[in-house]
Amino acid sequence: MPLVIAMDGPSGSGKSSASKGVARALGLRYLDTGAMYRAMTWWMLRAGVPVEDASAVAARALEPAIECGTDPDAPAIAVDGADVSGPIRTREVTNAVSAVSSVPAVRTRLVDLQREIIGAGGIVVEGRDIGTVVAPDAAVKVFLTASEEVRAARRAKELEADPDVSVQVTQAEQARRDRIDSTRKASPLTKAAGAHEIDSTELGLDEVIEAVVRLAKERE
């Protein structure tokens, strides 16, 4: 059976960097499911859909064509044929993505696409509901976390070009996202049964990658 590694955890825990590193180390593909929800959110914002209106979002969830690459060195994401790798990382999208991703019609659409991609072979998949919903039979399940302060500092560094962003502002926005993601009815953020929890607060990226690679090799 192709090796599937599920990497779940909150924003700023280091999932993306660790997942790509693990994929490289093991020669696997890589899928950023969060980018898919961001792409959907970006499209909704561009289309003028009120993202806090779940019915309005659901009514248009089937419209955008979303394509997600699986190369850990160049994980492309496109909407209707246009590269949106940069635009989906803006603060505007970040603050709207939890509302869009909580809509069941959006999750159904994207989970079907994610499972299709996963089914093509060995892969490291990162997100918030991979081990619980998308790939509950994954051979290795990891729940990656870190302290709120460290997660906020990491996220603020990513957005340092924005003069309105500070660690304090980022932490407040992050806490709001955590609350929405953890309490939503559709696929809430939670640790999957059998998942290995890794706290990256005081760990370097290489240490996190090594820990996950070790878990994968223990399965062989």
C-alpha positions as CSV (number, residue, x, y, z in Angstrom):
1,M,0.0,0.0,0.0
2,P,1.3,3.5,-0.8
3,L,2.5,5.3,2.3
4,V,0.2,8.1,3.4
5,I,1.3,10.5,6.2
6,A,-1.4,12.7,7.7
7,M,0.0,16.0,9.2
8,D,-2.7,17.9,11.2
9,G,-2.4,20.9,13.5
10,P,-3.2,24.5,14.0
11,S,-1.9,27.5,12.0
12,G,1.8,28.3,12.7
13,S,2.7,24.9,14.1
14,G,5.1,24.4,11.3
15,K,3.1,21.9,9.3
16,S,4.0,23.2,5.8
17,S,7.7,23.3,6.2
18,A,7.8,20.0,8.1
19,S,5.5,18.2,5.6
20,K,7.5,19.3,2.6
21,G,10.7,18.2,4.4
22,V,9.3,14.8,5.2
23,A,8.1,14.4,1.6
24,R,11.6,15.2,0.3
25,A,13.3,12.9,2.7
26,L,11.0,9.9,1.9
27,G,10.6,10.6,-1.8
28,L,6.8,11.2,-1.5
29,R,4.4,13.7,-3.0
30,Y,3.1,16.6,-0.9
31,L,-0.4,18.1,-0.6
32,D,-1.3,21.3,1.2
33,T,-5.0,21.0,1.8
34,G,-5.1,24.4,3.5
35,A,-4.0,26.0,0.2
36,M,-7.1,24.5,-1.4
37,Y,-9.4,26.1,1.1
38,R,-7.4,29.4,0.7
39,A,-7.9,29.1,-3.1
40,M,-11.6,28.7,-2.6
41,T,-11.7,31.7,-0.2
42,W,-9.7,33.8,-2.6
43,W,-12.2,33.0,-5.4
44,M,-15.2,33.8,-3.2
45,L,-13.7,37.2,-2.2
46,R,-12.9,38.0,-5.9
47,A,-16.4,37.0,-6.9
48,G,-17.9,39.3,-4.3
49,V,-19.5,36.5,-2.3
50,P,-20.2,37.5,1.4
51,V,-18.0,34.9,3.0
52,E,-19.8,35.0,6.4
53,D,-23.0,33.9,4.6
54,A,-22.7,30.1,4.5
55,S,-25.7,29.8,2.1
56,A,-24.1,32.2,-0.4
57,V,-20.8,30.3,-0.2
58,A,-22.4,26.9,-0.5
59,A,-24.4,28.1,-3.6
60,R,-21.2,28.8,-5.5
61,A,-18.8,26.1,-4.1
62,L,-18.8,24.1,-7.3
63,E,-17.9,27.0,-9.6
64,P,-14.1,27.5,-9.3
65,A,-11.8,24.9,-10.9
66,I,-9.0,24.3,-8.3
67,E,-5.8,22.4,-9.2
68,C,-3.2,21.6,-6.6
69,G,0.3,20.4,-7.4
70,T,2.1,17.7,-5.3
71,D,5.8,18.6,-5.9
72,P,7.2,19.4,-2.4
73,D,9.8,21.7,-4.1
74,A,7.1,23.6,-6.1
75,P,3.6,23.1,-4.6
76,A,1.6,25.0,-7.1
77,I,-2.0,26.0,-6.6
78,A,-4.2,27.3,-9.4
79,V,-7.8,28.6,-9.7
80,D,-9.5,28.5,-13.2
81,G,-6.0,28.1,-14.7
82,A,-4.4,31.0,-12.9
83,D,-1.5,30.6,-10.4
84,V,-2.7,32.0,-7.0
85,S,0.2,30.8,-4.9
86,G,0.9,34.4,-3.8
87,P,-2.6,35.9,-3.6
88,I,-3.9,33.2,-1.3
89,R,-1.4,34.0,1.4
90,T,-2.6,37.5,2.0
91,R,-4.0,38.6,5.4
92,E,-7.4,39.2,3.8
93,V,-7.6,35.5,2.8
94,T,-6.2,34.3,6.1
95,N,-8.9,36.1,8.0
96,A,-11.7,34.8,5.8
97,V,-10.6,31.2,5.2
98,S,-12.1,29.8,8.4
99,A,-15.5,31.0,7.6
100,V,-15.4,29.5,4.1
101,S,-13.8,26.3,5.1
102,S,-16.5,25.7,7.7
103,V,-19.2,25.4,5.0
104,P,-20.1,21.7,4.5
105,A,-20.6,22.1,0.8
106,V,-17.0,23.5,0.5
107,R,-15.6,20.7,2.6
108,T,-17.4,18.0,0.6
109,R,-16.2,19.4,-2.7
110,L,-12.5,19.7,-1.6
111,V,-12.3,16.5,0.5
112,D,-13.4,14.6,-2.6
113,L,-10.6,16.2,-4.6
114,Q,-8.1,15.6,-1.8
115,R,-9.0,11.9,-1.7
116,E,-8.6,11.7,-5.4
117,I,-5.1,13.1,-5.2
118,I,-4.1,10.9,-2.2
119,G,-5.3,7.8,-4.1
120,A,-2.6,8.3,-6.8
121,G,0.3,7.2,-4.6
122,G,2.5,7.8,-1.6
123,I,2.0,11.3,-0.1
124,V,2.4,13.6,2.9
125,V,-0.8,15.5,3.4
126,E,-1.1,18.5,5.7
127,G,-4.3,20.1,7.0
128,R,-6.7,20.1,9.9
129,D,-8.8,17.1,9.4
130,I,-6.6,14.7,7.5
131,G,-6.3,12.0,10.1
132,T,-9.9,12.3,11.2
133,V,-11.8,12.7,8.0
134,V,-9.8,12.9,4.7
135,A,-7.5,9.9,5.3
136,P,-8.4,8.2,8.5
137,D,-6.6,5.0,7.4
138,A,-3.3,6.9,6.9
139,A,-0.3,4.7,8.0
140,V,1.2,7.6,10.0
141,K,-0.8,10.3,11.7
142,V,0.8,13.3,13.3
143,F,-0.7,16.2,15.3
144,L,1.8,19.0,15.2
145,T,1.4,21.9,17.7
146,A,3.3,24.7,19.4
147,S,2.6,27.4,21.9
148,E,0.3,30.2,20.9
149,E,3.1,32.8,21.2
150,V,5.5,30.8,19.0
151,R,2.8,30.1,16.4
152,A,1.9,33.8,16.3
153,A,5.5,34.9,16.0
154,R,6.0,32.5,13.0
155,R,2.9,33.7,11.2
156,A,3.8,37.4,11.8
157,K,7.3,36.8,10.3
158,E,5.6,35.4,7.2
159,L,3.5,38.6,7.0
160,E,6.3,41.0,8.0
161,A,5.9,43.1,4.8
162,D,2.5,44.2,6.0
163,P,2.9,47.3,8.3
164,D,-0.3,46.5,10.1
165,V,0.9,43.1,11.3
166,S,2.4,42.6,14.7
167,V,2.8,39.5,16.9
168,Q,0.0,40.7,19.1
169,V,-2.4,41.3,16.2
170,T,-1.4,38.0,14.6
171,Q,-2.0,36.2,17.9
172,A,-5.5,37.7,18.3
173,E,-6.4,36.8,14.7
174,Q,-4.9,33.3,15.1
175,A,-6.9,32.7,18.3
176,R,-10.1,33.6,16.4
177,R,-9.2,31.1,13.7
178,D,-8.4,28.4,16.2
179,R,-11.8,29.0,17.9
180,I,-13.7,28.7,14.6
181,D,-11.7,25.7,13.4
182,S,-12.0,23.8,16.6
183,T,-15.7,24.4,17.2
184,R,-17.2,24.2,13.7
185,K,-19.7,21.3,13.0
186,A,-18.0,20.2,9.8
187,S,-14.7,18.4,10.4
188,P,-13.4,20.4,13.4
189,L,-9.7,20.6,14.2
190,T,-8.9,17.8,16.6
191,K,-6.3,15.2,17.2
192,A,-7.1,12.0,15.4
193,A,-7.2,8.7,17.3
194,G,-3.8,7.1,17.1
195,A,-2.0,10.3,16.1
196,H,1.5,11.1,17.4
197,E,1.5,14.5,19.0
198,I,4.7,16.6,18.4
199,D,5.1,19.9,20.2
200,S,7.4,22.0,18.0
201,T,7.6,25.0,20.4
202,E,11.3,24.3,21.2
203,L,12.2,22.1,18.3
204,G,14.0,23.1,15.1
205,L,12.5,22.2,11.7
206,D,15.1,19.4,11.1
207,E,14.2,17.9,14.5
208,V,10.5,17.8,13.6
209,I,11.2,16.3,10.2
210,E,13.5,13.6,11.7
211,A,10.8,12.7,14.2
212,V,8.2,12.2,11.5
213,V,10.6,10.3,9.2
214,R,11.4,8.0,12.2
215,L,7.7,7.3,12.7
216,A,7.3,6.5,9.0
217,K,10.3,4.1,9.0
218,E,9.1,2.4,12.1
219,R,6.1,1.3,10.1
220,E,8.2,-0.5,7.6
